[in-house]
Amino acid sequence: MDIRVLGPVEVFEGGARIPVEGAQQQCVLGLLAAYHGAFVPVDRLIEALWEEDPPKTAKTIVQLKVSQLRKMLGERIASTTAGYSLAVPDEEVDLRRFRRLVAEGRAAGRPDLAAAAWERALELWRGQPLQGIGSGWVEQRVRVPLQHELWDLLEEHAAALIDVGRHREVPALLQELRHDEPLRETPHALAMTALWHDGRTAEALELFHHVQRLLAGELGVDPGPRLRDLHQRILEGHRPMVPRQLPRDVAAFVGRRAEAERLRELLRGGRVAVVTGAAGIGKSALAVYVGHQVTADFPDGQLHLNLGGQGEPLPPERVLPRLLEALGVPAPRGSAEQFDLYRSTLATRRVLIVLDNAAHVEQVRPLLPGGSSCAVIVTSRDALRGLVLQGAQNVRLGTFSPEESRDLLADLVGRDPISADPKAAAELAELCGHLPLALAIAGANLIGRASLRDFIEELHADRWSTLAVEGDAQATVATAFASSYAALPPDAQVLFRRFGLVPGCDFTANSAARLAETDPGTARRLLTRLASAHLVEEHAPGRYRLHDLVALYAREHCIAGDDDPAGLHAYYLHTARAAAALFAPSIDLFPLTEEDPPPDAEEFADAEAANAWFRAEQHNLLAVIDHARGRLLWRLVETLRAFMHDGYQPNVVIEVAARALAAVERSGDLAGQAGMHHTLANARFMLNEPRPAIRHCRISARLYEEIGWKTGTLLALSNLVMATTSLGNLHESLAYHDRIIQLWEEFEPTTKLAMALENYATTLLWAGRPREALERQLRSIRVRQSLPESPGGQARAYTIVGDIHLALGDIGAAIDAFDRGLTGVSGGSQLARTLASTAMAWHRKGDTVRAADTARRAVRAADENRGPSSGYDEASGTLARVDDSLGLGERVKLLEDVLAAYRDRAYPFLNTRARVWLAEVLLEGGRPEEAADHARQARDTAVRYGMRRLEGQALTVLAGAGQDRIDDARRAVKLHRECGHRLDEAAAQAALDRLLDQA
């Protein structure tokens, strides 16, 4: 179907005309087509038909007309409460086809392609749109705007025809427009230009005089500057000059493929492109390189102007006469007339304008042409965000990639030196910060040298003097940065200088505010200013960083005597402590004293926000630690204890804590020594290295007691208990527990008391005292319930309850406890451990399918963040034990892998349990000799460390595979009966009964 409104309203189907009866029906269809893609309200249709005097039945008449159209068009008219719309593809409405062709021509980037598209668009016009129908409302709201669209296109089409040399077609094309709109100067100017270029000078001059008389008679004014300038040039016989001002093309242009393609795309679309980036990043080189590539698209020439940059920026009034002269146009005296003439001159030409090294928006905005026939490249260290109002698009340049840096060096000094020592070339590029200017200077200084290594040594010794070309004051990286720094306002200079004091990776408004000694809002404004000048970059929302060379420049050239990072250090100390208190409330840090910096911390809504801050700031915190000295050093390091429990790198903590410990030992700071031994103990424990952890725990406990911090003493003793327990030294561990709990009970109930009871319960369980373990663990839960507690802590608590019930043989109670634990945790190692315990419960219940499925879930949960403390080995060992759908070889291999993983980890309980499971699997699989061997090893270890339940389970395996079977079975039954392990006792009794029957 073809619905036409660019003339009389008509409908065609398959080439045949479908009559649309009556002016009202035509008007309704015409309005729906004109607003195609939108719903037209009934009230608007009534206005279109009757304007301000509709009949009372107007709404009914509109509905009738729509109904009649539906009979003709079918379901192509849709209706909702919003009104009616024409539901047909764009190609079925001539107005939509017209607009698509107009847009296609404007996007073509070449006048010949644009002209071809616009010719097809103009062919769609058959007269006035919606011709002869509707009220005055249709005239003003629809017909006149569409007519203006046609007139604008006629002017653009005429300019394109002039660009491609089809001058003779222009006067006829514009004749009707000039007749209908005689006061519109652009059609007259285009017609005069076409006549003049076609050699019909007299007709062009006569046309000017005709317009002059017309304007004088109608308005009492003279023609505007564009027509007057054109008239003068015709009189003087000037032909349009074609300026070719681009500098010499870049000989060794490297990289920037995506940026160059983006820039070409913008220029061919007649856009303003702002190439922005830091000093020395290669903005001008890219502009010149691409400018030479697109010269064919701008036959009327290329203008190039250096606007002076950050040093002495040239105002537009000073450079405008030079641009007019380059275009072959004498400049009037007044600035206003010059700007009018400049834009008028460019209106009919296709010129590329390169405004290089702009300092600010007001330098550039007056120099932009008025239409889209010309394109503009602006280069600036500033982002010139204000130009977005003129439709400008930014092309931002970053540093080179390592490959691009290597290629540039190879182009400058030859491929052989670079290929001969690629590691040296990579190091050189790194020292240059992959900055094109620095690389180019390095390349210039390398000419004639035999070795890259010598030059690299010079760079290490003095970066700034080496990154300079002797005899060329401008060819230095420091000079480039200095001009950017000098152009900053004083408050931004202060912040930039103080960045040189900070070894961190990036900044936020909060951390920058502490450096600038201001509020975050002001700091945010200063950061935006520095980012606009490309002295910092916003590499993530709200996070800013300096390029390596820029940071070095700030550090070595800008720092003043009164610049001090103390405010930033206080911010990191207090904010890290505030985050630690929320994220890990069970971790106590040494109390603040008057010797510490005054409080200055961010506020966090919850533990999740605190953890997010630490994750974002951890590298900055470490950088501050690396440069901290004295008391500040160990105070910062001890905050890291809180975050290790979420998997933060214990190896990193050990490194910085060892350095801090050495420092406080030299100074004799006992509190610092205690804190660092405490931190080292925690880190060693996280790495499953309990023996060194025990040594640090004992020292920290002694030192805390010496300085009188009772909480610290208890924390150290609690860690000591955990370490001895993990080693399987249950007798030694149990000796500490009662004392620790008594000490904690002297304080208000806290999670520390709950954790102490929990650790006690676990140790009792392993020692074969499950009834006592259950009493301690239920008490621990009661303490937790009286306190705000994280879901992870609740999950661990109920998992231990479930493990105890399982040992006691109460499978239902165990599964209920595990389910409660699972409701409180969504992921991580605790989820894996709870699922693994649940799988074992289903296995003991005899539901092998559910047991295997749950064990696999445990493995997946642990595998998300696999590591020594992720629970992966426990989960995969459980899977091997409960999933008999796996082959025997696969089950054995899984358990052997678990044992291998435990080999270097001092966890006798987990190691022995895995060995018992392996013995059980081997016995079930018909390999009794291997089963007996592993069972004997498990029994011996269990006896050595007092792990009575595992001892009994190993004896049960030996009852089925060993030599002293009946004796082993009787010992197992007796042991489990004493401990209260009902299911284990039943299994041992069954083995004994079988042996007695066989005997």
Rosetta blueprint (number, residue, H / E / L):
1 M L
2 D E
3 I E
4 R E
5 V L
6 L L
7 G L
8 P L
9 V L
10 E E
11 V E
12 F E
13 E E
14 G L
15 G L
16 A E
17 R E
18 I E
19 P L
20 V L
21 E L
22 G L
23 A H
24 Q H
25 Q H
26 Q H
27 C H
28 V H
29 L H
30 G H
31 L H
32 L H
33 A H
34 A H
35 Y L
36 H L
37 G L
38 A L
39 F L
40 V E
41 P L
42 V H
43 D H
44 R H
45 L H
46 I H
47 E H
48 A H
49 L H
50 W H
51 E L
52 E L
53 D L
54 P L
55 P L
56 K L
57 T L
58 A H
59 K H
60 T H
61 I H
62 V H
63 Q H
64 L H
65 K H
66 V H
67 S H
68 Q H
69 L H
70 R H
71 K H
72 M H
73 L H
74 G H
75 E H
76 R H
77 I E
78 A E
79 S E
80 T E
81 T L
82 A L
83 G E
84 Y E
85 S E
86 L E
87 A L
88 V L
89 P L
90 D H
91 E H
92 E H
93 V E
94 D H
95 L H
96 R H
97 R H
98 F H
99 R H
100 R H
101 L H
102 V H
103 A H
104 E H
105 G H
106 R H
107 A H
108 A H
109 G L
110 R L
111 P H
112 D H
113 L H
114 A H
115 A H
116 A H
117 A H
118 W H
119 E H
120 R H
121 A H
122 L H
123 E L
124 L L
125 W L
126 R L
127 G L
128 Q L
129 P L
130 L L
131 Q L
132 G L
133 I L
134 G L
135 S L
136 G H
137 W H
138 V H
139 E H
140 Q H
141 R H
142 V H
143 R H
144 V H
145 P H
146 L H
147 Q H
148 H H
149 E H
150 L H
151 W H
152 D H
153 L H
154 L H
155 E H
156 E H
157 H H
158 A H
159 A H
160 A H
161 L H
162 I H
163 D H
164 V L
165 G L
166 R L
167 H L
168 R L
169 E H
170 V H
171 P H
172 A H
173 L H
174 L H
175 Q H
176 E H
177 L H
178 R H
179 H H
180 D H
181 E L
182 P L
183 L L
184 R L
185 E H
186 T H
187 P H
188 H H
189 A H
190 L H
191 A H
192 M H
193 T H
194 A H
195 L H
196 W H
197 H H
198 D L
199 G L
200 R L
201 T H
202 A H
203 E H
204 A H
205 L H
206 E H
207 L H
208 F H
209 H H
210 H H
211 V H
212 Q H
213 R H
214 L H
215 L H
216 A H
217 G H
218 E H
219 L L
220 G L
221 V L
222 D L
223 P L
224 G L
225 P H
226 R H
227 L H
228 R H
229 D H
230 L H
231 H H
232 Q H
233 R H
234 I H
235 L H
236 E H
237 G L
238 H L
239 R L
240 P L
241 M L
242 V L
243 P L
244 R E
245 Q L
246 L L
247 P L
248 R L
249 D L
250 V L
251 A L
252 A L
253 F L
254 V L
255 G L
256 R L
257 R H
258 A H
259 E H
260 A H
261 E H
262 R H
263 L H
264 R H
265 E H
266 L H
267 L H
268 R H
269 G L
270 G L
271 R L
272 V E
273 A E
274 V E
275 V E
276 T E
277 G L
278 A L
279 A L
280 G L
281 I L
282 G L
283 K H
284 S H
285 A H
286 L H
287 A H
288 V H
289 Y H
290 V H
291 G H
292 H H
293 Q H
294 V L
295 T H
296 A H
297 D H
298 F L
299 P L
300 D L
301 G L
302 Q E
303 L E
304 H E
305 L E
306 N E
307 L L
308 G L
309 G L
310 Q L
311 G L
312 E L
313 P L
314 L L
315 P L
316 P H
317 E H
318 R H
319 V H
320 L H
321 P H
322 R H
323 L H
324 L H
325 E H
326 A H
327 L L
328 G L
329 V L
330 P L
331 A L
332 P L
333 R L
334 G L
335 S H
336 A H
337 E H
338 Q H
339 F H
340 D H
341 L H
342 Y H
343 R H
344 S H
345 T H
346 L H
347 A H
348 T L
349 R L
350 R L
351 V L
352 L E
353 I E
354 V E
355 L E
356 D E
357 N E
358 A E
359 A L
360 H L
361 V H
362 E H
363 Q H
364 V H
365 R H
366 P H
367 L H
368 L L
369 P L
370 G L
371 G L
372 S L
373 S L
374 C L
375 A E
376 V E
377 I E
378 V E
379 T E
380 S E
381 R L
382 D L
383 A L
384 L L
385 R H
386 G H
387 L H
388 V H
389 L H
390 Q H
391 G L
392 A L
393 Q E
394 N E
395 V E
396 R E
397 L L
398 G L
399 T L
400 F L
401 S L
402 P H
403 E H
404 E H
405 S H
406 R H
407 D H
408 L H
409 L H
410 A H
411 D H
412 L H
413 V H
414 G L
415 R H
416 D H
417 P H
418 I H
419 S H
420 A H
421 D L
422 P H
423 K H
424 A H
425 A H
426 A H
427 E H
428 L H
429 A H
430 E H
431 L H
432 C L
433 G L
434 H L
435 L L
436 P H
437 L H
438 A H
439 L H
440 A H
441 I H
442 A H
443 G H
444 A H
445 N H
446 L H
447 I L
448 G L
449 R L
450 A L
451 S L
452 L H
453 R H
454 D H
455 F H
456 I H
457 E H
458 E H
459 L H
460 H H
461 A H
462 D L
463 R H
464 W H
465 S H
466 T H
467 L L
468 A E
469 V L
470 E L
471 G L
472 D L
473 A L
474 Q L
475 A L
476 T E
477 V H
478 A H
479 T H
480 A H
481 F H
482 A H
483 S H
484 S H
485 Y H
486 A H
487 A L
488 L L
489 P L
490 P H
491 D H
492 A H
493 Q H
494 V H
495 L H
496 F H
497 R H
498 R H
499 F H
500 G L
501 L L
502 V L
503 P L
504 G L
505 C L
506 D L
507 F E
508 T L
509 A H
510 N H
511 S H
512 A H
513 A H
514 R H
515 L H
516 A H
517 E L
518 T L
519 D L
520 P H
521 G H
522 T H
523 A H
524 R H
525 R H
526 L H
527 L H
528 T H
529 R H
530 L H
531 A H
532 S H
533 A L
534 H L
535 L L
536 V L
537 E E
538 E E
539 H E
540 A E
541 P L
542 G L
543 R E
544 Y E
545 R E
546 L L
547 H L
548 D H
549 L H
550 V H
551 A H
552 L H
553 Y H
554 A H
555 R H
556 E H
557 H H
558 C H
559 I L
560 A L
561 G L
562 D L
563 D L
564 D L
565 P L
566 A H
567 G H
568 L H
569 H H
570 A H
571 Y H
572 Y H
573 L H
574 H H
575 T H
576 A H
577 R H
578 A H
579 A H
580 A H
581 A H
582 L H
583 F H
584 A L
585 P L
586 S L
587 I L
588 D L
589 L L
590 F L
591 P L
592 L L
593 T L
594 E L
595 E L
596 D L
597 P L
598 P L
599 P L
600 D L
601 A L
602 E L
603 E L
604 F L
605 A L
606 D L
607 A H
608 E H
609 A H
610 A H
611 N H
612 A H
613 W H
614 F H
615 R H
616 A H
617 E H
618 Q H
619 H H
620 N H
621 L H
622 L H
623 A H
624 V H
625 I H
626 D H
627 H H
628 A L
629 R L
630 G H
631 R H
632 L H
633 L H
634 W H
635 R H
636 L H
637 V H
638 E H
639 T H
640 L L
641 R H
642 A H
643 F H
644 M H
645 H L
646 D L
647 G L
648 Y L
649 Q L
650 P H
651 N H
652 V H
653 V H
654 I H
655 E H
656 V H
657 A H
658 A H
659 R H
660 A H
661 L H
662 A H
663 A H
664 V H
665 E H
666 R H
667 S H
668 G L
669 D L
670 L H
671 A H
672 G H
673 Q H
674 A H
675 G H
676 M H
677 H H
678 H H
679 T H
680 L H
681 A H
682 N H
683 A H
684 R H
685 F H
686 M H
687 L L
688 N L
689 E L
690 P H
691 R H
692 P H
693 A H
694 I H
695 R H
696 H H
697 C H
698 R H
699 I H
700 S H
701 A H
702 R H
703 L H
704 Y H
705 E H
706 E H
707 I H
708 G L
709 W L
710 K H
711 T H
712 G H
713 T H
714 L H
715 L H
716 A H
717 L H
718 S H
719 N H
720 L H
721 V H
722 M H
723 A H
724 T H
725 T H
726 S H
727 L L
728 G L
729 N L
730 L H
731 H H
732 E H
733 S H
734 L H
735 A H
736 Y H
737 H H
738 D H
739 R H
740 I H
741 I H
742 Q H
743 L H
744 W H
745 E L
746 E L
747 F L
748 E L
749 P L
750 T L
751 T H
752 K H
753 L H
754 A H
755 M H
756 A H
757 L H
758 E H
759 N H
760 Y H
761 A H
762 T H
763 T H
764 L H
765 L H
766 W H
767 A L
768 G L
769 R L
770 P H
771 R H
772 E H
773 A H
774 L H
775 E H
776 R H
777 Q H
778 L H
779 R H
780 S H
781 I H
782 R H
783 V H
784 R H
785 Q H
786 S L
787 L L
788 P L
789 E L
790 S L
791 P H
792 G H
793 G H
794 Q H
795 A H
796 R H
797 A H
798 Y H
799 T H
800 I H
801 V H
802 G H
803 D H
804 I H
805 H H
806 L H
807 A H
808 L H
809 G L
810 D L
811 I H
812 G H
813 A H
814 A H
815 I H
816 D H
817 A H
818 F H
819 D H
820 R H
821 G H
822 L H
823 T H
824 G L
825 V L
826 S L
827 G L
828 G L
829 S H
830 Q H
831 L H
832 A H
833 R H
834 T H
835 L H
836 A H
837 S H
838 T H
839 A H
840 M H
841 A H
842 W H
843 H H
844 R H
845 K H
846 G L
847 D L
848 T H
849 V H
850 R H
851 A H
852 A H
853 D H
854 T H
855 A H
856 R H
857 R H
858 A H
859 V H
860 R H
861 A H
862 A H
863 D H
864 E L
865 N L
866 R L
867 G L
868 P L
869 S L
870 S L
871 G L
872 Y H
873 D H
874 E H
875 A H
876 S H
877 G H
878 T H
879 L H
880 A H
881 R H
882 V H
883 D L
884 D L
885 S L
886 L L
887 G L
888 L H
889 G H
890 E H
891 R H
892 V H
893 K H
894 L H
895 L H
896 E H
897 D H
898 V H
899 L H
900 A H
901 A H
902 Y H
903 R L
904 D L
905 R L
906 A L
907 Y L
908 P H
909 F H
910 L H
911 N H
912 T H
913 R H
914 A H
915 R H
916 V H
917 W H
918 L H
919 A H
920 E H
921 V H
922 L H
923 L H
924 E H
925 G L
926 G L
927 R L
928 P H
929 E H
930 E H
931 A H
932 A H
933 D H
934 H H
935 A H
936 R H
937 Q H
938 A H
939 R H
940 D H
941 T H
942 A H
943 V H
944 R H
945 Y H
946 G L
947 M L
948 R H
949 R H
950 L H
951 E H
952 G H
953 Q H
954 A H
955 L H
956 T H
957 V H
958 L H
959 A H
960 G H
961 A H
962 G L
963 Q L
964 D L
965 R H
966 I H
967 D H
968 D H
969 A H
970 R H
971 R H
972 A H
973 V H
974 K H
975 L H
976 H H
977 R H
978 E H
979 C H
980 G L
981 H L
982 R H
983 L H
984 D H
985 E H
986 A H
987 A H
988 A H
989 Q H
990 A H
991 A H
992 L H
993 D H
994 R H
995 L H
996 L H
997 D H
998 Q H
999 A L
